[in-house]
Amino acid sequence: MKVRWTKLFWRTVVWLSAEVALTLLGVDDLADYSEFIFQNRSDVLSFRASISLTTSV
């Protein structure tokens, strides 16, 4: 696998700059919340727990 270091570097610089700018503006929490809402939940949805009700008479 060949890594394109220039592209990786610039993407990292842009991401870091956006994080700093959003933090200074006070809207970084909003961006983090939207990432949380829209993340892939397939691993959570595939988990099923069996529930059994036991009663004693």
mmCIF entry with sequence, helices, sheets and N, C-alpha, C, O atoms, coordinates in Angstrom:
data_MODEL
# 
_entry.id   MODEL 
# 
_entity.id                         1 
_entity.type                       polymer 
_entity.pdbx_number_of_molecules   1 
# 
_entity_poly.entity_id                      1 
_entity_poly.type                           'polypeptide(L)' 
_entity_poly.nstd_linkage                   no 
_entity_poly.nstd_monomer                   no 
_entity_poly.pdbx_seq_one_letter_code       MKVRWTKLFWRTVVWLSAEVALTLLGVDDLADYSEFIFQNRSDVLSFRASISLTTSV 
_entity_poly.pdbx_seq_one_letter_code_can   MKVRWTKLFWRTVVWLSAEVALTLLGVDDLADYSEFIFQNRSDVLSFRASISLTTSV 
_entity_poly.pdbx_strand_id                 A 
# 
loop_
_entity_poly_seq.entity_id 
_entity_poly_seq.num 
_entity_poly_seq.mon_id 
_entity_poly_seq.hetero 
1 1  MET n 
1 2  LYS n 
1 3  VAL n 
1 4  ARG n 
1 5  TRP n 
1 6  THR n 
1 7  LYS n 
1 8  LEU n 
1 9  PHE n 
1 10 TRP n 
1 11 ARG n 
1 12 THR n 
1 13 VAL n 
1 14 VAL n 
1 15 TRP n 
1 16 LEU n 
1 17 SER n 
1 18 ALA n 
1 19 GLU n 
1 20 VAL n 
1 21 ALA n 
1 22 LEU n 
1 23 THR n 
1 24 LEU n 
1 25 LEU n 
1 26 GLY n 
1 27 VAL n 
1 28 ASP n 
1 29 ASP n 
1 30 LEU n 
1 31 ALA n 
1 32 ASP n 
1 33 TYR n 
1 34 SER n 
1 35 GLU n 
1 36 PHE n 
1 37 ILE n 
1 38 PHE n 
1 39 GLN n 
1 40 ASN n 
1 41 ARG n 
1 42 SER n 
1 43 ASP n 
1 44 VAL n 
1 45 LEU n 
1 46 SER n 
1 47 PHE n 
1 48 ARG n 
1 49 ALA n 
1 50 SER n 
1 51 ILE n 
1 52 SER n 
1 53 LEU n 
1 54 THR n 
1 55 THR n 
1 56 SER n 
1 57 VAL n 
# 
_struct_asym.id          A 
_struct_asym.entity_id   1 
# 
loop_
_struct_conf.conf_type_id 
_struct_conf.id 
_struct_conf.pdbx_PDB_helix_id 
_struct_conf.beg_label_comp_id 
_struct_conf.beg_label_asym_id 
_struct_conf.beg_label_seq_id 
_struct_conf.pdbx_beg_PDB_ins_code 
_struct_conf.end_label_comp_id 
_struct_conf.end_label_asym_id 
_struct_conf.end_label_seq_id 
_struct_conf.pdbx_end_PDB_ins_code 
_struct_conf.beg_auth_comp_id 
_struct_conf.beg_auth_asym_id 
_struct_conf.beg_auth_seq_id 
_struct_conf.end_auth_comp_id 
_struct_conf.end_auth_asym_id 
_struct_conf.end_auth_seq_id 
_struct_conf.pdbx_PDB_helix_class 
_struct_conf.details 
_struct_conf.pdbx_PDB_helix_length 
HELX_P HELX_P1 AA1 TRP A 5  ? LEU A 25 ? TRP A 5  LEU A 25 1 ? 21 
HELX_P HELX_P2 AA2 ASP A 28 ? PHE A 38 ? ASP A 28 PHE A 38 1 ? 11 
HELX_P HELX_P3 AA3 SER A 42 ? LEU A 45 ? SER A 42 LEU A 45 1 ? 4  
# 
_struct_conf_type.id          HELX_P 
_struct_conf_type.criteria    ? 
_struct_conf_type.reference   ? 
# 
loop_
_atom_site.group_PDB 
_atom_site.id 
_atom_site.type_symbol 
_atom_site.label_atom_id 
_atom_site.label_alt_id 
_atom_site.label_comp_id 
_atom_site.label_asym_id 
_atom_site.label_entity_id 
_atom_site.label_seq_id 
_atom_site.pdbx_PDB_ins_code 
_atom_site.Cartn_x 
_atom_site.Cartn_y 
_atom_site.Cartn_z 
_atom_site.occupancy 
_atom_site.B_iso_or_equiv 
_atom_site.pdbx_formal_charge 
_atom_site.auth_seq_id 
_atom_site.auth_comp_id 
_atom_site.auth_asym_id 
_atom_site.auth_atom_id 
_atom_site.pdbx_PDB_model_num 
ATOM 1   N N  . MET A 1 1  ? 0.837   -1.181  0.000  1.00 0.00 ? 1  MET A N  1 
ATOM 2   C CA . MET A 1 1  ? 0.000   0.000   0.000  1.00 0.00 ? 1  MET A CA 1 
ATOM 3   C C  . MET A 1 1  ? 0.878   1.239   0.000  1.00 0.00 ? 1  MET A C  1 
ATOM 4   O O  . MET A 1 1  ? 1.734   1.410   0.868  1.00 0.00 ? 1  MET A O  1 
ATOM 5   N N  . LYS A 1 2  ? 0.659   2.084   -0.967 1.00 0.00 ? 2  LYS A N  1 
ATOM 6   C CA . LYS A 1 2  ? 1.457   3.297   -1.085 1.00 0.00 ? 2  LYS A CA 1 
ATOM 7   C C  . LYS A 1 2  ? 0.711   4.462   -0.434 1.00 0.00 ? 2  LYS A C  1 
ATOM 8   O O  . LYS A 1 2  ? -0.439  4.746   -0.767 1.00 0.00 ? 2  LYS A O  1 
ATOM 9   N N  . VAL A 1 3  ? 1.380   5.117   0.484  1.00 0.00 ? 3  VAL A N  1 
ATOM 10  C CA . VAL A 1 3  ? 0.779   6.248   1.189  1.00 0.00 ? 3  VAL A CA 1 
ATOM 11  C C  . VAL A 1 3  ? 1.163   7.526   0.468  1.00 0.00 ? 3  VAL A C  1 
ATOM 12  O O  . VAL A 1 3  ? 2.336   7.755   0.173  1.00 0.00 ? 3  VAL A O  1 
ATOM 13  N N  . ARG A 1 4  ? 0.183   8.346   0.188  1.00 0.00 ? 4  ARG A N  1 
ATOM 14  C CA . ARG A 1 4  ? 0.436   9.641   -0.430 1.00 0.00 ? 4  ARG A CA 1 
ATOM 15  C C  . ARG A 1 4  ? 0.636   10.645  0.691  1.00 0.00 ? 4  ARG A C  1 
ATOM 16  O O  . ARG A 1 4  ? -0.318  11.224  1.209  1.00 0.00 ? 4  ARG A O  1 
ATOM 17  N N  . TRP A 1 5  ? 1.900   10.838  1.053  1.00 0.00 ? 5  TRP A N  1 
ATOM 18  C CA . TRP A 1 5  ? 2.237   11.649  2.220  1.00 0.00 ? 5  TRP A CA 1 
ATOM 19  C C  . TRP A 1 5  ? 1.815   13.100  2.087  1.00 0.00 ? 5  TRP A C  1 
ATOM 20  O O  . TRP A 1 5  ? 1.402   13.715  3.070  1.00 0.00 ? 5  TRP A O  1 
ATOM 21  N N  . THR A 1 6  ? 1.909   13.653  0.899  1.00 0.00 ? 6  THR A N  1 
ATOM 22  C CA . THR A 1 6  ? 1.525   15.051  0.708  1.00 0.00 ? 6  THR A CA 1 
ATOM 23  C C  . THR A 1 6  ? 0.033   15.240  0.960  1.00 0.00 ? 6  THR A C  1 
ATOM 24  O O  . THR A 1 6  ? -0.377  16.178  1.645  1.00 0.00 ? 6  THR A O  1 
ATOM 25  N N  . LYS A 1 7  ? -0.768  14.349  0.404  1.00 0.00 ? 7  LYS A N  1 
ATOM 26  C CA . LYS A 1 7  ? -2.217  14.431  0.581  1.00 0.00 ? 7  LYS A CA 1 
ATOM 27  C C  . LYS A 1 7  ? -2.594  14.210  2.052  1.00 0.00 ? 7  LYS A C  1 
ATOM 28  O O  . LYS A 1 7  ? -3.455  14.907  2.588  1.00 0.00 ? 7  LYS A O  1 
ATOM 29  N N  . LEU A 1 8  ? -1.954  13.253  2.686  1.00 0.00 ? 8  LEU A N  1 
ATOM 30  C CA . LEU A 1 8  ? -2.200  12.991  4.105  1.00 0.00 ? 8  LEU A CA 1 
ATOM 31  C C  . LEU A 1 8  ? -1.819  14.194  4.959  1.00 0.00 ? 8  LEU A C  1 
ATOM 32  O O  . LEU A 1 8  ? -2.544  14.555  5.886  1.00 0.00 ? 8  LEU A O  1 
ATOM 33  N N  . PHE A 1 9  ? -0.692  14.809  4.650  1.00 0.00 ? 9  PHE A N  1 
ATOM 34  C CA . PHE A 1 9  ? -0.240  15.979  5.390  1.00 0.00 ? 9  PHE A CA 1 
ATOM 35  C C  . PHE A 1 9  ? -1.245  17.115  5.289  1.00 0.00 ? 9  PHE A C  1 
ATOM 36  O O  . PHE A 1 9  ? -1.617  17.709  6.301  1.00 0.00 ? 9  PHE A O  1 
ATOM 37  N N  . TRP A 1 10 ? -1.690  17.421  4.062  1.00 0.00 ? 10 TRP A N  1 
ATOM 38  C CA . TRP A 1 10 ? -2.617  18.547  3.872  1.00 0.00 ? 10 TRP A CA 1 
ATOM 39  C C  . TRP A 1 10 ? -3.983  18.284  4.482  1.00 0.00 ? 10 TRP A C  1 
ATOM 40  O O  . TRP A 1 10 ? -4.611  19.197  5.018  1.00 0.00 ? 10 TRP A O  1 
ATOM 41  N N  . ARG A 1 11 ? -4.447  17.043  4.404  1.00 0.00 ? 11 ARG A N  1 
ATOM 42  C CA . ARG A 1 11 ? -5.724  16.711  5.050  1.00 0.00 ? 11 ARG A CA 1 
ATOM 43  C C  . ARG A 1 11 ? -5.624  16.873  6.563  1.00 0.00 ? 11 ARG A C  1 
ATOM 44  O O  . ARG A 1 11 ? -6.561  17.350  7.204  1.00 0.00 ? 11 ARG A O  1 
ATOM 45  N N  . THR A 1 12 ? -4.497  16.479  7.126  1.00 0.00 ? 12 THR A N  1 
ATOM 46  C CA . THR A 1 12 ? -4.287  16.627  8.563  1.00 0.00 ? 12 THR A CA 1 
ATOM 47  C C  . THR A 1 12 ? -4.218  18.095  8.956  1.00 0.00 ? 12 THR A C  1 
ATOM 48  O O  . THR A 1 12 ? -4.791  18.494  9.969  1.00 0.00 ? 12 THR A O  1 
ATOM 49  N N  . VAL A 1 13 ? -3.523  18.898  8.161  1.00 0.00 ? 13 VAL A N  1 
ATOM 50  C CA . VAL A 1 13 ? -3.419  20.335  8.444  1.00 0.00 ? 13 VAL A CA 1 
ATOM 51  C C  . VAL A 1 13 ? -4.802  20.993  8.377  1.00 0.00 ? 13 VAL A C  1 
ATOM 52  O O  . VAL A 1 13 ? -5.145  21.798  9.242  1.00 0.00 ? 13 VAL A O  1 
ATOM 53  N N  . VAL A 1 14 ? -5.583  20.661  7.370  1.00 0.00 ? 14 VAL A N  1 
ATOM 54  C CA . VAL A 1 14 ? -6.925  21.245  7.231  1.00 0.00 ? 14 VAL A CA 1 
ATOM 55  C C  . VAL A 1 14 ? -7.811  20.809  8.395  1.00 0.00 ? 14 VAL A C  1 
ATOM 56  O O  . VAL A 1 14 ? -8.528  21.631  8.967  1.00 0.00 ? 14 VAL A O  1 
ATOM 57  N N  . TRP A 1 15 ? -7.771  19.527  8.753  1.00 0.00 ? 15 TRP A N  1 
ATOM 58  C CA . TRP A 1 15 ? -8.581  19.027  9.857  1.00 0.00 ? 15 TRP A CA 1 
ATOM 59  C C  . TRP A 1 15 ? -8.206  19.705  11.174 1.00 0.00 ? 15 TRP A C  1 
ATOM 60  O O  . TRP A 1 15 ? -9.077  20.121  11.937 1.00 0.00 ? 15 TRP A O  1 
ATOM 61  N N  . LEU A 1 16 ? -6.906  19.811  11.430 1.00 0.00 ? 16 LEU A N  1 
ATOM 62  C CA . LEU A 1 16 ? -6.449  20.430  12.666 1.00 0.00 ? 16 LEU A CA 1 
ATOM 63  C C  . LEU A 1 16 ? -6.821  21.909  12.709 1.00 0.00 ? 16 LEU A C  1 
ATOM 64  O O  . LEU A 1 16 ? -7.229  22.418  13.753 1.00 0.00 ? 16 LEU A O  1 
ATOM 65  N N  . SER A 1 17 ? -6.683  22.590  11.596 1.00 0.00 ? 17 SER A N  1 
ATOM 66  C CA . SER A 1 17 ? -7.066  24.006  11.531 1.00 0.00 ? 17 SER A CA 1 
ATOM 67  C C  . SER A 1 17 ? -8.563  24.184  11.776 1.00 0.00 ? 17 SER A C  1 
ATOM 68  O O  . SER A 1 17 ? -8.975  25.106  12.480 1.00 0.00 ? 17 SER A O  1 
ATOM 69  N N  . ALA A 1 18 ? -9.365  23.309  11.201 1.00 0.00 ? 18 ALA A N  1 
ATOM 70  C CA . ALA A 1 18 ? -10.813 23.388  11.410 1.00 0.00 ? 18 ALA A CA 1 
ATOM 71  C C  . ALA A 1 18 ? -11.166 23.131  12.869 1.00 0.00 ? 18 ALA A C  1 
ATOM 72  O O  . ALA A 1 18 ? -12.035 23.806  13.420 1.00 0.00 ? 18 ALA A O  1 
ATOM 73  N N  . GLU A 1 19 ? -10.509 22.173  13.496 1.00 0.00 ? 19 GLU A N  1 
ATOM 74  C CA . GLU A 1 19 ? -10.764 21.893  14.907 1.00 0.00 ? 19 GLU A CA 1 
ATOM 75  C C  . GLU A 1 19 ? -10.432 23.100  15.776 1.00 0.00 ? 19 GLU A C  1 
ATOM 76  O O  . GLU A 1 19 ? -11.202 23.457  16.668 1.00 0.00 ? 19 GLU A O  1 
ATOM 77  N N  . VAL A 1 20 ? -9.298  23.720  15.520 1.00 0.00 ? 20 VAL A N  1 
ATOM 78  C CA . VAL A 1 20 ? -8.882  24.889  16.309 1.00 0.00 ? 20 VAL A CA 1 
ATOM 79  C C  . VAL A 1 20 ? -9.862  26.047  16.078 1.00 0.00 ? 20 VAL A C  1 
ATOM 80  O O  . VAL A 1 20 ? -10.282 26.704  17.030 1.00 0.00 ? 20 VAL A O  1 
ATOM 81  N N  . ALA A 1 21 ? -10.220 26.291  14.822 1.00 0.00 ? 21 ALA A N  1 
ATOM 82  C CA . ALA A 1 21 ? -11.136 27.392  14.515 1.00 0.00 ? 21 ALA A CA 1 
ATOM 83  C C  . ALA A 1 21 ? -12.506 27.163  15.145 1.00 0.00 ? 21 ALA A C  1 
ATOM 84  O O  . ALA A 1 21 ? -13.083 28.087  15.719 1.00 0.00 ? 21 ALA A O  1 
ATOM 85  N N  . LEU A 1 22 ? -13.026 25.955  15.045 1.00 0.00 ? 22 LEU A N  1 
ATOM 86  C CA . LEU A 1 22 ? -14.335 25.667  15.631 1.00 0.00 ? 22 LEU A CA 1 
ATOM 87  C C  . LEU A 1 22 ? -14.302 25.754  17.151 1.00 0.00 ? 22 LEU A C  1 
ATOM 88  O O  . LEU A 1 22 ? -15.275 26.186  17.770 1.00 0.00 ? 22 LEU A O  1 
ATOM 89  N N  . THR A 1 23 ? -13.192 25.346  17.754 1.00 0.00 ? 23 THR A N  1 
ATOM 90  C CA . THR A 1 23 ? -13.070 25.455  19.202 1.00 0.00 ? 23 THR A CA 1 
ATOM 91  C C  . THR A 1 23 ? -13.043 26.910  19.632 1.00 0.00 ? 23 THR A C  1 
ATOM 92  O O  . THR A 1 23 ? -13.683 27.278  20.617 1.00 0.00 ? 23 THR A O  1 
ATOM 93  N N  . LEU A 1 24 ? -12.314 27.735  18.912 1.00 0.00 ? 24 LEU A N  1 
ATOM 94  C CA . LEU A 1 24 ? -12.256 29.154  19.241 1.00 0.00 ? 24 LEU A CA 1 
ATOM 95  C C  . LEU A 1 24 ? -13.618 29.840  19.071 1.00 0.00 ? 24 LEU A C  1 
ATOM 96  O O  . LEU A 1 24 ? -13.947 30.767  19.811 1.00 0.00 ? 24 LEU A O  1 
ATOM 97  N N  . LEU A 1 25 ? -14.397 29.381  18.100 1.00 0.00 ? 25 LEU A N  1 
ATOM 98  C CA . LEU A 1 25 ? -15.727 29.949  17.877 1.00 0.00 ? 25 LEU A CA 1 
ATOM 99  C C  . LEU A 1 25 ? -16.771 29.377  18.827 1.00 0.00 ? 25 LEU A C  1 
ATOM 100 O O  . LEU A 1 25 ? -17.864 29.928  18.967 1.00 0.00 ? 25 LEU A O  1 
ATOM 101 N N  . GLY A 1 26 ? -16.429 28.272  19.478 1.00 0.00 ? 26 GLY A N  1 
ATOM 102 C CA . GLY A 1 26 ? -17.351 27.664  20.434 1.00 0.00 ? 26 GLY A CA 1 
ATOM 103 C C  . GLY A 1 26 ? -18.373 26.735  19.820 1.00 0.00 ? 26 GLY A C  1 
ATOM 104 O O  . GLY A 1 26 ? -19.362 26.399  20.471 1.00 0.00 ? 26 GLY A O  1 
ATOM 105 N N  . VAL A 1 27 ? -18.167 26.310  18.589 1.00 0.00 ? 27 VAL A N  1 
ATOM 106 C CA . VAL A 1 27 ? -19.124 25.418  17.939 1.00 0.00 ? 27 VAL A CA 1 
ATOM 107 C C  . VAL A 1 27 ? -18.549 24.018  17.717 1.00 0.00 ? 27 VAL A C  1 
ATOM 108 O O  . VAL A 1 27 ? -19.137 23.220  16.987 1.00 0.00 ? 27 VAL A O  1 
ATOM 109 N N  . ASP A 1 28 ? -17.429 23.720  18.326 1.00 0.00 ? 28 ASP A N  1 
ATOM 110 C CA . ASP A 1 28 ? -16.828 22.400  18.179 1.00 0.00 ? 28 ASP A CA 1 
ATOM 111 C C  . ASP A 1 28 ? -17.712 21.320  18.794 1.00 0.00 ? 28 ASP A C  1 
ATOM 112 O O  . ASP A 1 28 ? -17.775 20.203  18.280 1.00 0.00 ? 28 ASP A O  1 
ATOM 113 N N  . ASP A 1 29 ? -18.387 21.642  19.879 1.00 0.00 ? 29 ASP A N  1 
ATOM 114 C CA . ASP A 1 29 ? -19.282 20.669  20.504 1.00 0.00 ? 29 ASP A CA 1 
ATOM 115 C C  . ASP A 1 29 ? -20.414 20.283  19.571 1.00 0.00 ? 29 ASP A C  1 
ATOM 116 O O  . ASP A 1 29 ? -20.831 19.125  19.532 1.00 0.00 ? 29 ASP A O  1 
ATOM 117 N N  . LEU A 1 30 ? -20.910 21.255  18.819 1.00 0.00 ? 30 LEU A N  1 
ATOM 118 C CA . LEU A 1 30 ? -21.974 20.983  17.859 1.00 0.00 ? 30 LEU A CA 1 
ATOM 119 C C  . LEU A 1 30 ? -21.488 20.032  16.762 1.00 0.00 ? 30 LEU A C  1 
ATOM 120 O O  . LEU A 1 30 ? -22.217 19.126  16.357 1.00 0.00 ? 30 LEU A O  1 
ATOM 121 N N  . ALA A 1 31 ? -20.282 20.233  16.293 1.00 0.00 ? 31 ALA A N  1 
ATOM 122 C CA . ALA A 1 31 ? -19.718 19.356  15.264 1.00 0.00 ? 31 ALA A CA 1 
ATOM 123 C C  . ALA A 1 31 ? -19.497 17.947  15.820 1.00 0.00 ? 31 ALA A C  1 
ATOM 124 O O  . ALA A 1 31 ? -19.774 16.963  15.135 1.00 0.00 ? 31 ALA A O  1 
ATOM 125 N N  . ASP A 1 32 ? -19.000 17.845  17.061 1.00 0.00 ? 32 ASP A N  1 
ATOM 126 C CA . ASP A 1 32 ? -18.808 16.533  17.678 1.00 0.00 ? 32 ASP A CA 1 
ATOM 127 C C  . ASP A 1 32 ? -20.132 15.817  17.876 1.00 0.00 ? 32 ASP A C  1 
ATOM 128 O O  . ASP A 1 32 ? -20.215 14.601  17.700 1.00 0.00 ? 32 ASP A O  1 
ATOM 129 N N  . TYR A 1 33 ? -21.169 16.564  18.241 1.00 0.00 ? 33 TYR A N  1 
ATOM 130 C CA . TYR A 1 33 ? -22.488 15.973  18.437 1.00 0.00 ? 33 TYR A CA 1 
ATOM 131 C C  . TYR A 1 33 ? -23.034 15.426  17.122 1.00 0.00 ? 33 TYR A C  1 
ATOM 132 O O  . TYR A 1 33 ? -23.619 14.343  17.095 1.00 0.00 ? 33 TYR A O  1 
ATOM 133 N N  . SER A 1 34 ? -22.846 16.171  16.034 1.00 0.00 ? 34 SER A N  1 
ATOM 134 C CA . SER A 1 34 ? -23.350 15.683  14.751 1.00 0.00 ? 34 SER A CA 1 
ATOM 135 C C  . SER A 1 34 ? -22.586 14.438  14.300 1.00 0.00 ? 34 SER A C  1 
ATOM 136 O O  . SER A 1 34 ? -23.177 13.548  13.690 1.00 0.00 ? 34 SER A O  1 
ATOM 137 N N  . GLU A 1 35 ? -21.291 14.359  14.585 1.00 0.00 ? 35 GLU A N  1 
ATOM 138 C CA . GLU A 1 35 ? -20.531 13.151  14.271 1.00 0.00 ? 35 GLU A CA 1 
ATOM 139 C C  . GLU A 1 35 ? -21.065 11.972  15.067 1.00 0.00 ? 35 GLU A C  1 
ATOM 140 O O  . GLU A 1 35 ? -21.156 10.861  14.546 1.00 0.00 ? 35 GLU A O  1 
ATOM 141 N N  . PHE A 1 36 ? -21.418 12.205  16.329 1.00 0.00 ? 36 PHE A N  1 
ATOM 142 C CA . PHE A 1 36 ? -21.964 11.146  17.171 1.00 0.00 ? 36 PHE A CA 1 
ATOM 143 C C  . PHE A 1 36 ? -23.307 10.659  16.633 1.00 0.00 ? 36 PHE A C  1 
ATOM 144 O O  . PHE A 1 36 ? -23.581 9.459   16.618 1.00 0.00 ? 36 PHE A O  1 
ATOM 145 N N  . ILE A 1 37 ? -24.140 11.598  16.194 1.00 0.00 ? 37 ILE A N  1 
ATOM 146 C CA . ILE A 1 37 ? -25.468 11.247  15.698 1.00 0.00 ? 37 ILE A CA 1 
ATOM 147 C C  . ILE A 1 37 ? -25.385 10.446  14.399 1.00 0.00 ? 37 ILE A C  1 
ATOM 148 O O  . ILE A 1 37 ? -26.117 9.473   14.224 1.00 0.00 ? 37 ILE A O  1 
ATOM 149 N N  . PHE A 1 38 ? -24.503 10.847  13.495 1.00 0.00 ? 38 PHE A N  1 
ATOM 150 C CA . PHE A 1 38 ? -24.460 10.241  12.169 1.00 0.00 ? 38 PHE A CA 1 
ATOM 151 C C  . PHE A 1 38 ? -23.456 9.106   12.018 1.00 0.00 ? 38 PHE A C  1 
ATOM 152 O O  . PHE A 1 38 ? -23.253 8.619   10.906 1.00 0.00 ? 38 PHE A O  1 
ATOM 153 N N  . GLN A 1 39 ? -22.822 8.671   13.105 1.00 0.00 ? 39 GLN A N  1 
ATOM 154 C CA . GLN A 1 39 ? -21.859 7.577   12.981 1.00 0.00 ? 39 GLN A CA 1 
ATOM 155 C C  . GLN A 1 39 ? -22.591 6.265   12.695 1.00 0.00 ? 39 GLN A C  1 
ATOM 156 O O  . GLN A 1 39 ? -23.786 6.135   12.963 1.00 0.00 ? 39 GLN A O  1 
ATOM 157 N N  . ASN A 1 40 ? -21.867 5.314   12.157 1.00 0.00 ? 40 ASN A N  1 
ATOM 158 C CA . ASN A 1 40 ? -22.436 4.023   11.798 1.00 0.00 ? 40 ASN A CA 1 
ATOM 159 C C  . ASN A 1 40 ? -22.773 3.252   13.068 1.00 0.00 ? 40 ASN A C  1 
ATOM 160 O O  . ASN A 1 40 ? -21.898 3.016   13.902 1.00 0.00 ? 40 ASN A O  1 
ATOM 161 N N  . ARG A 1 41 ? -23.998 2.869   13.217 1.00 0.00 ? 41 ARG A N  1 
ATOM 162 C CA . ARG A 1 41 ? -24.429 2.165   14.420 1.00 0.00 ? 41 ARG A CA 1 
ATOM 163 C C  . ARG A 1 41 ? -24.719 0.692   14.142 1.00 0.00 ? 41 ARG A C  1 
ATOM 164 O O  . ARG A 1 41 ? -25.443 0.059   14.910 1.00 0.00 ? 41 ARG A O  1 
ATOM 165 N N  . SER A 1 42 ? -24.184 0.145   13.089 1.00 0.00 ? 42 SER A N  1 
ATOM 166 C CA . SER A 1 42 ? -24.488 -1.240  12.737 1.00 0.00 ? 42 SER A CA 1 
ATOM 167 C C  . SER A 1 42 ? -24.003 -2.213  13.804 1.00 0.00 ? 42 SER A C  1 
ATOM 168 O O  . SER A 1 42 ? -24.642 -3.240  14.033 1.00 0.00 ? 42 SER A O  1 
ATOM 169 N N  . ASP A 1 43 ? -22.884 -1.909  14.462 1.00 0.00 ? 43 ASP A N  1 
ATOM 170 C CA . ASP A 1 43 ? -22.401 -2.816  15.488 1.00 0.00 ? 43 ASP A CA 1 
ATOM 171 C C  . ASP A 1 43 ? -23.301 -2.782  16.725 1.00 0.00 ? 43 ASP A C  1 
ATOM 172 O O  . ASP A 1 43 ? -23.437 -3.792  17.415 1.00 0.00 ? 43 ASP A O  1 
ATOM 173 N N  . VAL A 1 44 ? -23.906 -1.649  17.006 1.00 0.00 ? 44 VAL A N  1 
ATOM 174 C CA . VAL A 1 44 ? -24.797 -1.547  18.158 1.00 0.00 ? 44 VAL A CA 1 
ATOM 175 C C  . VAL A 1 44 ? -26.137 -2.198  17.841 1.00 0.00 ? 44 VAL A C  1 
ATOM 176 O O  . VAL A 1 44 ? -26.719 -2.872  18.692 1.00 0.00 ? 44 VAL A O  1 
ATOM 177 N N  . LEU A 1 45 ? -26.626 -1.999  16.627 1.00 0.00 ? 45 LEU A N  1 
ATOM 178 C CA . LEU A 1 45 ? -27.922 -2.536  16.273 1.00 0.00 ? 45 LEU A CA 1 
ATOM 179 C C  . LEU A 1 45 ? -27.914 -4.049  16.112 1.00 0.00 ? 45 LEU A C  1 
ATOM 180 O O  . LEU A 1 45 ? -28.959 -4.683  16.258 1.00 0.00 ? 45 LEU A O  1 
ATOM 181 N N  . SER A 1 46 ? -26.776 -4.638  15.818 1.00 0.00 ? 46 SER A N  1 
ATOM 182 C CA . SER A 1 46 ? -26.717 -6.076  15.630 1.00 0.00 ? 46 SER A CA 1 
ATOM 183 C C  . SER A 1 46 ? -26.653 -6.833  16.959 1.00 0.00 ? 46 SER A C  1 
ATOM 184 O O  . SER A 1 46 ? -26.833 -8.051  16.980 1.00 0.00 ? 46 SER A O  1 
ATOM 185 N N  . PHE A 1 47 ? -26.405 -6.145  18.046 1.00 0.00 ? 47 PHE A N  1 
ATOM 186 C CA . PHE A 1 47 ? -26.334 -6.781  19.353 1.00 0.00 ? 47 PHE A CA 1 
ATOM 187 C C  . PHE A 1 47 ? -27.742 -7.002  19.887 1.00 0.00 ? 47 PHE A C  1 
ATOM 188 O O  . PHE A 1 47 ? -28.551 -6.076  19.951 1.00 0.00 ? 47 PHE A O  1 
ATOM 189 N N  . ARG A 1 48 ? -28.018 -8.235  20.266 1.00 0.00 ? 48 ARG A N  1 
ATOM 190 C CA . ARG A 1 48 ? -29.322 -8.544  20.846 1.00 0.00 ? 48 ARG A CA 1 
ATOM 191 C C  . ARG A 1 48 ? -29.111 -9.306  22.143 1.00 0.00 ? 48 ARG A C  1 
ATOM 192 O O  . ARG A 1 48 ? -28.317 -10.245 22.203 1.00 0.00 ? 48 ARG A O  1 
ATOM 193 N N  . ALA A 1 49 ? -29.799 -8.909  23.138 1.00 0.00 ? 49 ALA A N  1 
ATOM 194 C CA . ALA A 1 49 ? -29.726 -9.590  24.424 1.00 0.00 ? 49 ALA A CA 1 
ATOM 195 C C  . ALA A 1 49 ? -31.027 -10.349 24.641 1.00 0.00 ? 49 ALA A C  1 
ATOM 196 O O  . ALA A 1 49 ? -32.112 -9.834  24.372 1.00 0.00 ? 49 ALA A O  1 
ATOM 197 N N  . SER A 1 50 ? -30.908 -11.555 25.121 1.00 0.00 ? 50 SER A N  1 
ATOM 198 C CA . SER A 1 50 ? -32.118 -12.295 25.412 1.00 0.00 ? 50 SER A CA 1 
ATOM 199 C C  . SER A 1 50 ? -32.599 -11.918 26.803 1.00 0.00 ? 50 SER A C  1 
ATOM 200 O O  . SER A 1 50 ? -31.829 -11.857 27.762 1.00 0.00 ? 50 SER A O  1 
ATOM 201 N N  . ILE A 1 51 ? -33.846 -11.677 26.874 1.00 0.00 ? 51 ILE A N  1 
ATOM 202 C CA . ILE A 1 51 ? -34.461 -11.246 28.131 1.00 0.00 ? 51 ILE A CA 1 
ATOM 203 C C  . ILE A 1 51 ? -35.448 -12.326 28.552 1.00 0.00 ? 51 ILE A C  1 
ATOM 204 O O  . ILE A 1 51 ? -36.301 -12.748 27.771 1.00 0.00 ? 51 ILE A O  1 
ATOM 205 N N  . SER A 1 52 ? -35.319 -12.756 29.771 1.00 0.00 ? 52 SER A N  1 
ATOM 206 C CA . SER A 1 52 ? -36.259 -13.734 30.279 1.00 0.00 ? 52 SER A CA 1 
ATOM 207 C C  . SER A 1 52 ? -36.844 -13.233 31.596 1.00 0.00 ? 52 SER A C  1 
ATOM 208 O O  . SER A 1 52 ? -36.157 -12.605 32.402 1.00 0.00 ? 52 SER A O  1 
ATOM 209 N N  . LEU A 1 53 ? -38.094 -13.517 31.789 1.00 0.00 ? 53 LEU A N  1 
ATOM 210 C CA . LEU A 1 53 ? -38.791 -13.086 32.980 1.00 0.00 ? 53 LEU A CA 1 
ATOM 211 C C  . LEU A 1 53 ? -38.987 -14.296 33.874 1.00 0.00 ? 53 LEU A C  1 
ATOM 212 O O  . LEU A 1 53 ? -39.587 -15.293 33.471 1.00 0.00 ? 53 LEU A O  1 
ATOM 213 N N  . THR A 1 54 ? -38.484 -14.199 35.071 1.00 0.00 ? 54 THR A N  1 
ATOM 214 C CA . THR A 1 54 ? -38.668 -15.290 36.024 1.00 0.00 ? 54 THR A CA 1 
ATOM 215 C C  . THR A 1 54 ? -39.529 -14.808 37.180 1.00 0.00 ? 54 THR A C  1 
ATOM 216 O O  . THR A 1 54 ? -39.290 -13.760 37.779 1.00 0.00 ? 54 THR A O  1 
ATOM 217 N N  . THR A 1 55 ? -40.498 -15.586 37.454 1.00 0.00 ? 55 THR A N  1 
ATOM 218 C CA . THR A 1 55 ? -41.364 -15.255 38.588 1.00 0.00 ? 55 THR A CA 1 
ATOM 219 C C  . THR A 1 55 ? -41.390 -16.429 39.540 1.00 0.00 ? 55 THR A C  1 
ATOM 220 O O  . THR A 1 55 ? -41.292 -17.584 39.125 1.00 0.00 ? 55 THR A O  1 
ATOM 221 N N  . SER A 1 56 ? -41.518 -16.135 40.777 1.00 0.00 ? 56 SER A N  1 
ATOM 222 C CA . SER A 1 56 ? -41.628 -17.222 41.765 1.00 0.00 ? 56 SER A CA 1 
ATOM 223 C C  . SER A 1 56 ? -43.019 -17.177 42.364 1.00 0.00 ? 56 SER A C  1 
ATOM 224 O O  . SER A 1 56 ? -43.560 -16.120 42.687 1.00 0.00 ? 56 SER A O  1 
ATOM 225 N N  . VAL A 1 57 ? -43.566 -18.354 42.494 1.00 0.00 ? 57 VAL A N  1 
ATOM 226 C CA . VAL A 1 57 ? -44.934 -18.444 43.013 1.00 0.00 ? 57 VAL A CA 1 
ATOM 227 C C  . VAL A 1 57 ? -44.917 -18.956 44.420 1.00 0.00 ? 57 VAL A C  1 
ATOM 228 O O  . VAL A 1 57 ? -45.973 -19.104 45.035 1.00 0.00 ? 57 VAL A O  1 
# 
